[in-house]
Amino acid sequence: MLFCRPKRRRNCSPYGNYADEGISGTSLKRRDKFNAMIEACRRGEYDLIVTKSVSRFARNIVDCLSLVRELKNQVPPVGVLFETDSIYTLSEESELKLSIFASMAQAESEKKSESMVWSLKERFKHNKLLTPELYGYTRPRDGGGHYIKYGILEIVESEAMVVRFIFDAFLAGFSIERIAEILNEMEIKTRSEKEWTAGSINYIIRNERYCGSVLTWKTFTADIFEHKKKKNRNDRDQFLYSNHHPAIISVEQFEAAQNLLYNRRHGMRGGLPIMQVIDDGIFSGYVPINHHWANDDPAEYYKASDSVETTRIDRKIRRSAFSMFDLTGYQVVRGLFMSSRSELPCMTISADKIVFNSACGRKLSDYSYIQLLLHPTERKMAIRPCNADDTFSISWRKSRTGEPVLIKTISCPYFGKALMQIMDWNPEFNYRIIGTWIECGPDCLMVFNLTKALPIAQIFDDEDSESMRRRRVPMCPEEWEETFGDEFYQFSLDNELYYIKPRQALQSGVKCRDAAEQTIPILSYNEIMQNAMNLKTGVVDHE
C-alpha cells in the first residue's frame, strides 16, 4: 500500500491511497492503481510518496530505479519515503542504498518464483491437480460453498451435449467458424452468456480434459518480469493423467480431432482424413492421393493398397502377336532419350511438389478435376479425370474453356516425403518420369512407371561471381549405363495396359472405398443439422 501527500496549495487533492491487490510488483503491467499514482505525480498533484518498503514499491530493480529517478528529476521533485528501509529518495545518499534494497527485493521475487515452480512440479508429479472449471464441467464444493481443493470435475450434461455436438460437427467436416455460427443461430450461449466465436470453439476442440485426461504445464511463465505465457516445448516436465475425471468424448474422438486440426492447417478440406483405395477395374489396388494430408508414413499407402485382394497371375506373351520376326535382344529406347520427349506427358517429382509439363495439360485440357493415384507395390502413378465431389479431387483447371494448362504444380510436402521412402529416392534430387496417355473407348487415363524415373541433381556453380547459379543436371542411373531401354518382350509385359484392344472396357472410373473400417462414428450432414435443432430441447443423438 502506498500513500501520497498532496502539494500545499489551494484546492489540492486529498491524501491518496493506492493499493493493487494480489500483484507481485515484478512488472508495471496490471498494476492499475500504482500506474495511476505515478501519472498523478507526473501531473504535479503530489510531492511525496510514502510506502512501507522497497519491495512494496517495485520488485524489479530497473523499474524501481528508473521511476525514482524520473520523479526526482521533476520540477518540483517528487520524493519517495521507504519507512522500514529508512530511505528518502531526495537525499543525496539514497541512490546506493536504494539499489541494494531493490536488488534484494528482486532476488526475493526470483527465489519465490523458483519455489513456486518446484511446488508445481511436485504437485503435478504426485497427481495433485488443481483443475479449474470449464464449459461442460463443474467442480465440487463443500458445505460452505467453497471449491474442494483437489476435487474431481463433474459433468454438466446440458453443456456436455453442446461439447459433443462440436466434436461431431468438426469430425464430419464442418469448419470451426461454421460450428460457431450454428450455435449462435440456435441461440446457445457460452457459460458467460456470450456468443460463440471461432476461438471458443477451437479452445474446446484442443482441450484434452474433454476426454477425461489432464496434461500439466501446457504453458508457463518464461519471464517473471514480463509475465508472458510461453508454450511448453520441453522447457518443463509435463505429466499426462488419463481417466482423471469423467469423459464427455472418447479418447479416439479427441485424437482424431487433433489429427484433423493439424491437417486443416495444411490446407486439407472436409472431415477426418481416411485412406481410400480402388478395389476393382484397371486401377485395382491404387490409392488416391490427398496432397493436403499431413502424413508422410509410407506404411499407410501400403496398408491401403494391400487391403484389396488380388490374384497374381504368371503372365506370358505370345511373341507372334507383335511380329513374325523374333525380337529377342531388341530394346525399346527410353522416352527420356528421345528428341520428342517434350511432346510426351511428363511429371517431375521432388520432396515437396509434383510438376506436370504442358503435354499433360494438353491431354487433360477438357477436364476440370483429376485424381492422382498411386500403387506403392507396383510403383506406378496414374491420373484419371473425375468430378469435383469425388474423393480427393484435385482442381486441374478453373473452367473447361480457354487456353490449356501449360504447367501444373501440385504442392505435396508430406506425400513427397512418403514417396521418396517408397521409391528409396534421394530427397535432394528431382525425378522426371515420362508417362503414357491411354484412350480406350470411354476411358482415358495417364500412367507413369516410377521405376523408369530419371534422377536430376541440383548443382550450384561456385565460380567467381557475386551470386551462385543453380543448374539441374540429369544423372544417368547405374543400371542404365549399358542399355538403351528395356528388352522388348519384357517391356511389353510391363506395359500390357497399352496394348488392350479398344473394345475391352478398362473400368477406370470405379469409385474409391475406405481402406479400413472406420472406428469413430462420423455423422452425416443431415444428422449434424438435426442435432443442432435438438440442442434447445436438450436431446442430442451423438451415437
ZAMARGU-4260 file (C-alpha; in steps of 0.2 Angstrom, whole numbers, plus 5000, padded with zeros to 4 digits):
<rodrens>
0) 5000/5000/5000 | 5006/5017/4995 | 5001/5034/5002 | 5004/5051/4993 | 5005/5068/5001
5) 4997/5082/4990 | 5006/5098/4987 | 5002/5113/4998 | 4991/5123/4988 | 4973/5128/4987
10) 4960/5115/4980 | 4973/5102/4982 | 4969/5084/4981 | 4967/5074/4997 | 4980/5062/5003
15) 4980/5047/4990 | 4979/5029/4995 | 4984/5017/4981 | 4984/4998/4983 | 4984/4984/4970
20) 4978/4968/4977 | 4987/4952/4974 | 5000/4959/4962 | 5018/4953/4963 | 5026/4970/4959
25) 5039/4962/4947 | 5031/4972/4932 | 5022/4988/4930 | 5009/4978/4919 | 4992/4976/4928
30) 4997/4987/4942 | 4982/4999/4938 | 4982/5009/4955 | 5001/5010/4955 | 5002/5017/4937
35) 4988/5029/4941 | 4998/5036/4956 | 5013/5038/4945 | 5003/5048/4932 | 4996/5059/4946
40) 5014/5063/4952 | 5018/5067/4934 | 5004/5079/4933 | 5011/5088/4949 | 4997/5083/4961
45) 5009/5075/4974 | 5026/5079/4980 | 5029/5064/4992 | 5025/5045/4991 | 5026/5035/5007
50) 5027/5016/5007 | 5032/5003/5019 | 5047/4995/5010 | 5056/4995/4993 | 5048/4978/4990
55) 5030/4986/4991 | 5035/4999/4978 | 5043/4988/4965 | 5052/4971/4964 | 5061/4975/4948
60) 5077/4984/4950 | 5075/4993/4933 | 5058/4999/4936 | 5062/5004/4954 | 5077/5015/4950
65) 5070/5022/4933 | 5054/5028/4941 | 5063/5035/4957 | 5075/5045/4946 | 5061/5051/4935
70) 5051/5058/4950 | 5066/5065/4957 | 5070/5075/4941 | 5053/5083/4940 | 5051/5101/4944
75) 5047/5102/4958 | 5054/5085/4963 | 5043/5071/4970 | 5051/5061/4984 | 5048/5043/4989
80) 5050/5038/5008 | 5053/5019/5012 | 5048/5018/5030 | 5056/5002/5036 | 5071/5003/5025
85) 5074/5022/5031 | 5077/5028/5013 | 5071/5045/5007 | 5075/5047/4988 | 5078/5066/4988
90) 5093/5064/5000 | 5110/5063/4992 | 5115/5046/4999 | 5099/5037/4994 | 5104/5030/4977
95) 5116/5017/4983 | 5106/5011/4997 | 5090/5010/4986 | 5100/5000/4973 | 5105/4987/4986
100) 5087/4985/4993 | 5079/4985/4976 | 5091/4971/4971 | 5087/4961/4987 | 5068/4963/4983
105) 5071/4957/4965 | 5081/4942/4972 | 5067/4938/4984 | 5054/4938/4969 | 5066/4926/4959
110) 5068/4915/4974 | 5049/4914/4977 | 5047/4910/4958 | 5059/4896/4959 | 5049/4889/4974
115) 5033/4890/4965 | 5040/4881/4950 | 5047/4867/4962 | 5030/4866/4971 | 5020/4864/4955
120) 5032/4851/4949 | 5030/4841/4965 | 5011/4843/4964 | 5010/4838/4946 | 5021/4823/4949
125) 5010/4816/4963 | 4993/4819/4954 | 4988/4834/4965 | 4980/4843/4951 | 4970/4860/4953
130) 4959/4858/4938 | 4948/4874/4935 | 4931/4873/4929 | 4927/4874/4911 | 4912/4873/4899
135) 4904/4856/4901 | 4911/4853/4919 | 4909/4859/4937 | 4920/4857/4952 | 4913/4850/4968
140) 4910/4862/4983 | 4910/4859/5002 | 4895/4863/5013 | 4901/4881/5014 | 4901/4883/4995
145) 4920/4883/4993 | 4928/4873/4980 | 4936/4857/4986 | 4955/4858/4983 | 4958/4843/4973
150) 4940/4839/4968 | 4937/4829/4953 | 4927/4838/4939 | 4909/4833/4936 | 4899/4833/4920
155) 4886/4846/4917 | 4875/4837/4905 | 4866/4852/4897 | 4883/4859/4892 | 4891/4842/4888
160) 4878/4840/4874 | 4885/4855/4866 | 4903/4849/4868 | 4898/4833/4859 | 4890/4842/4845
165) 4905/4852/4842 | 4916/4837/4841 | 4904/4828/4830 | 4902/4843/4818 | 4920/4846/4817
170) 4924/4827/4813 | 4910/4827/4800 | 4919/4841/4790 | 4911/4857/4797 | 4923/4872/4799
175) 4926/4880/4816 | 4918/4896/4810 | 4903/4887/4804 | 4900/4877/4820 | 4901/4894/4830
180) 4888/4901/4818 | 4876/4886/4820 | 4877/4888/4839 | 4873/4906/4838 | 4859/4903/4826
185) 4852/4890/4839 | 4854/4904/4852 | 4865/4893/4863 | 4876/4904/4874 | 4893/4901/4882
190) 4894/4900/4901 | 4897/4918/4902 | 4881/4921/4892 | 4891/4927/4876 | 4890/4922/4858
195) 4902/4908/4852 | 4917/4913/4842 | 4930/4903/4832 | 4942/4905/4847 | 4930/4897/4859
200) 4926/4883/4848 | 4945/4880/4845 | 4948/4880/4863 | 4936/4866/4866 | 4942/4855/4852
205) 4960/4857/4858 | 4957/4854/4877 | 4961/4836/4882 | 4951/4837/4898 | 4935/4833/4887
210) 4941/4815/4885 | 4945/4813/4904 | 4963/4817/4903 | 4974/4831/4911 | 4990/4837/4903
215) 5000/4848/4915 | 5011/4863/4911 | 5005/4866/4893 | 5011/4884/4896 | 5022/4893/4908
220) 5028/4910/4913 | 5045/4911/4905 | 5050/4928/4912 | 5044/4934/4930 | 5046/4952/4925
225) 5037/4952/4908 | 5024/4939/4914 | 5022/4932/4896 | 5015/4915/4894 | 5025/4903/4883
230) 5020/4886/4875 | 5029/4872/4884 | 5041/4864/4871 | 5051/4853/4883 | 5055/4868/4894
235) 5046/4860/4909 | 5042/4842/4914 | 5024/4838/4908 | 5013/4824/4915 | 4998/4816/4907
240) 4985/4809/4918 | 4972/4798/4909 | 4955/4794/4916 | 4957/4808/4928 | 4939/4813/4928
245) 4923/4808/4918 | 4925/4810/4899 | 4912/4819/4888 | 4920/4812/4872 | 4931/4797/4869
250) 4950/4797/4868 | 4949/4791/4850 | 4937/4806/4845 | 4949/4818/4853 | 4964/4811/4845
255) 4955/4811/4828 | 4950/4830/4831 | 4969/4834/4834 | 4974/4825/4818 | 4961/4834/4808
260) 4966/4851/4816 | 4984/4848/4810 | 4978/4843/4793 | 4967/4858/4792 | 4982/4870/4795
265) 4990/4862/4779 | 4975/4866/4768 | 4965/4850/4769 | 4947/4851/4766 | 4932/4841/4773
270) 4932/4829/4788 | 4943/4816/4796 | 4956/4810/4783 | 4953/4792/4779 | 4964/4782/4767
275) 4954/4776/4752 | 4958/4763/4739 | 4950/4757/4722 | 4946/4738/4723 | 4940/4734/4705
280) 4944/4738/4687 | 4961/4743/4680 | 4966/4753/4695 | 4963/4739/4707 | 4975/4742/4722
285) 4978/4760/4718 | 4977/4773/4732 | 4970/4791/4728 | 4982/4804/4734 | 4976/4818/4746
290) 4990/4830/4743 | 4985/4841/4758 | 4986/4826/4770 | 4999/4829/4783 | 5006/4811/4784
295) 5022/4806/4777 | 5021/4787/4783 | 5023/4776/4768 | 5016/4761/4778 | 4999/4769/4777
300) 4999/4768/4757 | 5005/4750/4758 | 4992/4746/4770 | 4978/4753/4760 | 4984/4746/4744
305) 4986/4728/4752 | 4968/4729/4758 | 4962/4724/4741 | 4964/4706/4737 | 4972/4702/4721
310) 4976/4686/4712 | 4994/4686/4705 | 4994/4678/4688 | 5011/4672/4679 | 5009/4682/4663
315) 5016/4676/4647 | 5017/4684/4630 | 5013/4677/4613 | 5028/4684/4603 | 5019/4681/4586
320) 5006/4694/4591 | 5019/4708/4588 | 5029/4702/4573 | 5034/4687/4563 | 5052/4691/4567
325) 5060/4686/4584 | 5063/4702/4593 | 5073/4694/4607 | 5088/4705/4611 | 5080/4721/4604
330) 5077/4736/4616 | 5063/4749/4617 | 5073/4766/4619 | 5068/4776/4634 | 5057/4791/4630
335) 5069/4802/4640 | 5082/4799/4627 | 5071/4804/4613 | 5071/4821/4605 | 5052/4822/4605
340) 5052/4820/4624 | 5044/4837/4626 | 5029/4831/4617 | 5026/4817/4629 | 5017/4818/4646
345) 5030/4821/4659 | 5030/4824/4678 | 5044/4829/4689 | 5043/4824/4707 | 5053/4832/4721
350) 5052/4831/4740 | 5038/4844/4741 | 5029/4845/4725 | 5024/4837/4708 | 5026/4847/4692
355) 5017/4842/4676 | 5023/4848/4659 | 5012/4856/4645 | 5009/4839/4636 | 4999/4834/4652
360) 4990/4850/4651 | 4985/4847/4633 | 4980/4829/4635 | 4969/4834/4650 | 4963/4851/4643
365) 4944/4845/4643 | 4944/4841/4662 | 4942/4852/4677 | 4946/4839/4690 | 4958/4824/4692
370) 4963/4811/4704 | 4981/4807/4707 | 4983/4788/4710 | 4997/4778/4717 | 5001/4759/4718
375) 5015/4758/4730 | 5019/4739/4727 | 5019/4741/4708 | 5027/4758/4709 | 5016/4767/4697
380) 5006/4783/4697 | 4991/4787/4687 | 4980/4802/4683 | 4961/4799/4679 | 4948/4813/4676
385) 4935/4814/4690 | 4921/4826/4696 | 4923/4839/4709 | 4914/4829/4723 | 4925/4814/4720
390) 4937/4808/4734 | 4952/4819/4735 | 4949/4828/4718 | 4962/4840/4713 | 4957/4856/4703
395) 4966/4854/4686 | 4959/4870/4678 | 4946/4883/4683 | 4935/4880/4668 | 4933/4869/4653
400) 4935/4884/4641 | 4950/4894/4636 | 4969/4890/4634 | 4975/4873/4640 | 4985/4872/4656
405) 5003/4874/4652 | 5012/4869/4668 | 5003/4862/4683 | 5011/4861/4700 | 5004/4852/4715
410) 5011/4856/4732 | 5013/4840/4742 | 5027/4840/4755 | 5020/4826/4766 | 5016/4814/4751
415) 5033/4819/4743 | 5042/4813/4758 | 5032/4797/4759 | 5035/4793/4740 | 5054/4796/4742
420) 5054/4782/4755 | 5043/4771/4745 | 5055/4773/4730 | 5071/4774/4740 | 5075/4790/4731
425) 5087/4804/4737 | 5076/4818/4743 | 5089/4831/4737 | 5086/4825/4719 | 5071/4828/4707
430) 5064/4814/4697 | 5057/4815/4680 | 5045/4802/4673 | 5038/4800/4655 | 5020/4795/4656
435) 5009/4787/4643 | 4991/4793/4638 | 4979/4779/4635 | 4962/4781/4627 | 4951/4765/4627
440) 4933/4768/4622 | 4925/4780/4635 | 4941/4778/4647 | 4956/4789/4646 | 4970/4790/4659
445) 4988/4793/4661 | 5001/4781/4668 | 5018/4784/4675 | 5030/4770/4679 | 5041/4777/4693
450) 5054/4764/4691 | 5059/4772/4675 | 5062/4789/4683 | 5077/4799/4678 | 5086/4807/4693
455) 5090/4826/4691 | 5103/4834/4703 | 5104/4852/4708 | 5121/4859/4706 | 5127/4876/4711
460) 5141/4884/4701 | 5154/4891/4713 | 5163/4902/4701 | 5170/4919/4705 | 5153/4928/4704
465) 5143/4938/4716 | 5128/4926/4715 | 5129/4907/4714 | 5120/4900/4698 | 5109/4884/4700
470) 5109/4871/4687 | 5099/4855/4686 | 5109/4841/4678 | 5101/4824/4673 | 5110/4809/4681
475) 5111/4793/4672 | 5107/4778/4684 | 5120/4765/4685 | 5108/4751/4678 | 5106/4762/4663
480) 5124/4763/4658 | 5124/4748/4646 | 5107/4748/4639 | 5096/4760/4629 | 5080/4753/4637
485) 5070/4738/4642 | 5071/4721/4632 | 5056/4722/4620 | 5046/4707/4627 | 5049/4712/4645
490) 5043/4730/4641 | 5028/4723/4633 | 5023/4713/4648 | 5026/4728/4660 | 5016/4738/4649
495) 5002/4727/4643 | 4989/4740/4648 | 4995/4750/4632 | 4990/4736/4621 | 4972/4732/4627
500) 4960/4732/4612 | 4948/4747/4611 | 4933/4736/4613 | 4939/4730/4630 | 4932/4740/4645
505) 4945/4746/4657 | 4933/4751/4671 | 4944/4766/4675 | 4931/4775/4684 | 4927/4763/4698
510) 4924/4773/4714 | 4935/4773/4730 | 4931/4765/4746 | 4938/4766/4764 | 4953/4756/4765
515) 4949/4751/4783 | 4934/4750/4794 | 4930/4767/4802 | 4931/4765/4821 | 4925/4783/4825
520) 4907/4786/4821 | 4905/4800/4808 | 4888/4808/4807 | 4881/4814/4790 | 4877/4832/4786
525) 4858/4829/4790 | 4862/4821/4806 | 4873/4835/4812 | 4859/4848/4807 | 4846/4838/4816
530) 4856/4838/4832 | 4859/4856/4831 | 4840/4859/4830 | 4838/4847/4845 | 4851/4856/4856
535) 4837/4868/4863 | 4827/4853/4869 | 4841/4845/4877 | 4840/4829/4867 | 4855/4826/4855
540) 4859/4809/4847 | 4878/4808/4846 | 4879/4789/4845
</rodrens>
